[in-house]
Amino acid sequence: MLLKISLGLAILVGLATLYVTHVQVGGKITQLNNDLTSTQGQLTQSQQNEQKLTADNKTLKTQLDTTTKSLADATNNLAQSKALAREQTDRANKASKELLDVTAARNQAQEELAAWRAFEMTPDQIRNNLGRLRVMERQNEVLTTDNTVMNRKVKGLEKELARYRGDVEPDPTLPAGTKGSVVAVDPKYDFVVINLGGNQGMVENAKLLVNRDGKFLGKVKITNVEPDRSIANVLPEWKTPGDEIMEGDQVIF
């Protein structure tokens, strides 16, 4: 009888324990299921947030790339605009200078025109008069040359006549204040070339003094006369020992 009672109590205790365990484990399982569901929801939300963040990052990167390209384009456009502005400024400065030059030329032309108008002649009359003046100048040059040649011939004839008469031929005279310089020297044949010729009144057999810085060096005698230069022999009796005539020395009459 006691054994039955003990066995019944053990069964009751086991059942109670099983009930309690079932109630506790069931509650724990329910809590775990709820936690799992919540965690899965949070994971899903996190994944959705991650996908959205990734999409936002792609959008921001695209916008950044677009902004960077726009900035580069804007920088290039700014540089081109500055270059164009400099070019336009240079053109404006050049145009301003050209305008000033043209204005100055116009003013000068107006002044010259006013000066010509003071003569009370038309431009055609002025051109004709200038043409006649140039012709007369050329004719005057020809006459001057002819006169020089004729003077040389006269002097030559006078010399010839003096020879035939047996007269002593005096040294020719030159224009007062005649000055020139030696442009070439030939020490071997003892002659020099001076920068004075027939156009300056030089004649054959004329004698000139040679000096350097006021120091007398000797005398030369004209032997050949050209329009703008003459050849002269160095007179040995007038040479200064130790002082050779050189290029640049002065000749005077």
C-alpha positions in Angstrom: 0.0 0.0 0.0 2.8 2.4 0.9 4.5 1.4 -2.4 1.5 2.4 -4.4 1.3 5.7 -2.6 5.0 6.4 -3.3 4.6 5.5 -6.9 1.6 7.7 -7.2 3.5 10.6 -5.6 6.4 10.1 -8.0 4.1 10.1 -10.9 2.5 13.3 -9.8 5.8 14.9 -9.1 7.0 13.9 -12.6 3.9 15.1 -14.2 4.2 18.4 -12.3 7.8 18.7 -13.3 6.9 17.9 -16.9 4.2 20.5 -16.9 6.4 23.2 -15.4 9.2 22.3 -17.9 6.7 22.4 -20.8 5.3 25.7 -19.7 8.8 27.2 -19.3 10.2 25.8 -22.5 7.2 26.7 -24.4 7.4 30.3 -23.2 11.1 30.4 -24.0 10.5 29.0 -27.5 7.8 31.5 -28.0 10.1 34.3 -26.9 12.9 33.0 -29.1 10.5 32.8 -32.1 9.4 36.4 -31.4 13.1 37.4 -31.1 13.9 35.6 -34.4 11.0 37.3 -36.1 12.1 40.7 -34.8 15.7 40.0 -35.7 14.7 38.9 -39.2 12.6 42.1 -39.6 15.5 44.2 -38.4 17.8 42.3 -40.9 15.4 42.9 -43.7 15.1 46.5 -42.8 18.9 46.8 -42.5 19.3 45.1 -45.9 16.7 47.5 -47.4 18.6 50.4 -45.8 21.9 49.1 -47.1 20.4 48.8 -50.6 19.0 52.3 -50.4 22.4 53.6 -49.1 24.2 51.8 -52.0 21.7 53.4 -54.4 22.2 56.8 -52.7 26.0 56.4 -52.9 25.7 55.6 -56.6 23.5 58.6 -57.2 25.9 60.8 -55.2 28.9 59.5 -57.1 27.1 60.2 -60.4 26.3 63.7 -59.2 29.9 64.2 -58.0 31.3 63.1 -61.4 28.8 65.4 -63.1 29.8 68.2 -60.8 33.5 67.6 -61.3 33.0 67.5 -65.1 31.0 70.7 -64.9 33.6 72.4 -62.8 36.4 71.3 -65.3 34.2 72.7 -68.2 33.6 75.9 -66.3 37.3 76.2 -65.6 38.2 75.7 -69.3 35.4 78.2 -70.3 36.8 80.7 -67.8 40.3 80.3 -69.1 39.0 80.7 -72.7 37.0 83.7 -71.7 40.1 85.3 -70.0 42.2 84.6 -73.2 39.4 86.0 -75.4 39.2 89.1 -73.1 43.0 89.6 -73.3 42.8 89.2 -77.1 40.0 91.7 -77.3 41.8 94.1 -75.0 44.9 93.8 -77.2 42.8 94.4 -80.3 41.2 97.4 -78.6 44.6 98.9 -77.7 45.9 98.3 -81.2 42.8 99.8 -82.7 43.1 102.8 -80.3 46.8 103.3 -81.3 45.9 103.0 -85.0 43.2 105.5 -84.5 45.6 107.9 -82.9 48.1 107.4 -85.7 45.4 107.9 -88.3 44.2 111.0 -86.5 47.7 112.4 -86.3 48.3 111.7 -90.0 45.0 113.3 -90.9 45.8 116.4 -88.9 49.2 116.6 -90.5 47.6 116.2 -94.0 45.2 118.9 -93.1 48.0 121.2 -92.0 49.9 120.5 -95.2 46.8 121.0 -97.3 46.2 124.3 -95.5 49.8 125.3 -96.1 49.5 124.5 -99.9 46.2 126.4 -100.0 48.0 129.5 -98.8 49.7 129.5 -102.2 46.2 129.9 -103.8 47.0 127.1 -106.3 45.1 123.9 -107.2 46.8 120.5 -106.5 47.3 120.1 -110.3 49.0 123.4 -110.5 51.2 122.6 -107.6 52.2 119.2 -109.2 53.0 120.9 -112.5 55.1 123.5 -110.8 56.9 120.8 -108.8 57.6 118.9 -112.0 59.0 122.1 -113.7 61.1 122.7 -110.6 62.6 119.3 -110.7 63.4 119.7 -114.4 65.0 123.1 -113.7 67.0 121.5 -110.9 68.3 118.8 -113.2 69.1 121.4 -115.8 70.9 123.4 -113.2 72.9 120.4 -112.2 73.9 119.8 -115.8 74.9 123.4 -116.3 76.9 123.3 -113.1 78.7 120.2 -114.3 79.3 121.8 -117.7 80.6 124.9 -116.1 83.0 122.9 -114.0 84.2 121.0 -117.1 84.5 124.3 -119.0 86.5 125.9 -116.2 88.9 122.9 -116.2 89.3 123.2 -119.9 89.9 127.0 -119.6 92.5 126.4 -117.0 94.1 123.7 -119.1 94.2 126.0 -122.1 95.6 128.8 -120.0 98.4 126.4 -118.9 99.1 125.3 -122.4 99.2 128.9 -123.6 101.5 129.8 -120.7 103.8 127.0 -121.8 103.9 128.2 -125.4 104.6 131.7 -124.2 107.3 130.6 -122.0 105.6 132.1 -119.0 106.4 130.7 -115.5 103.2 128.9 -114.5 102.2 129.9 -110.9 100.8 127.4 -108.5 97.0 127.1 -108.9 94.9 128.6 -106.1 92.0 126.9 -104.4 88.9 128.3 -102.7 89.7 129.9 -99.4 89.1 127.7 -96.4 89.5 124.5 -98.4 89.7 121.5 -96.0 89.6 117.8 -96.5 91.2 114.6 -95.3 93.3 111.7 -96.5 91.3 108.6 -97.3 94.0 106.3 -98.7 97.8 106.2 -98.7 100.2 104.3 -100.9 103.6 104.5 -99.2 105.3 102.5 -102.0 104.6 105.0 -104.7 104.3 107.9 -102.3 100.8 109.2 -103.3 97.6 109.7 -101.4 93.9 110.0 -102.1 91.9 112.9 -100.6 88.1 113.3 -100.3 88.1 116.5 -102.4 87.5 116.6 -106.1 86.4 118.8 -108.9 83.0 119.4 -107.3 84.9 121.0 -104.4 87.1 123.2 -106.7 90.2 120.9 -106.9 92.5 121.5 -109.9 95.6 119.7 -111.0 99.0 120.9 -109.7 97.4 122.6 -106.7 99.4 122.1 -103.5 97.9 121.4 -100.1 99.4 121.2 -96.6 99.0 118.0 -94.6 98.8 118.1 -90.8 97.7 115.9 -87.9 96.3 117.6 -84.7 97.9 120.8 -85.7 101.3 119.3 -86.5 102.7 119.9 -90.0 103.5 116.7 -91.8 104.3 117.8 -95.4 102.8 118.9 -98.7 101.0 117.1 -101.5 100.5 118.1 -105.2 97.3 117.2 -107.0 98.0 115.1 -110.1 94.5 113.8 -111.0 91.1 115.2 -110.2 87.8 113.3 -110.2 84.4 114.8 -109.2 84.5 113.8 -105.5 88.1 112.8 -104.9 91.7 113.6 -106.1 95.0 111.8 -106.2 98.1 113.7 -105.0 101.8 113.0 -104.9 103.7 113.6 -101.7 106.4 116.2 -102.3 109.6 114.7 -101.0 111.2 118.0 -100.2 108.4 118.8 -97.8 108.2 115.5 -96.0 108.9 115.5 -92.2 111.3 112.7 -91.2 109.7 110.2 -88.9 106.2 111.4 -89.6 104.5 109.4 -92.3 101.2 110.7 -93.8 98.3 108.4 -92.7 94.6 107.9 -93.4 92.6 110.5 -91.5 95.2 113.3 -91.7 93.9 116.7 -92.6 94.7 118.5 -95.8 94.2 122.3 -96.1 94.9 125.1 -98.6 
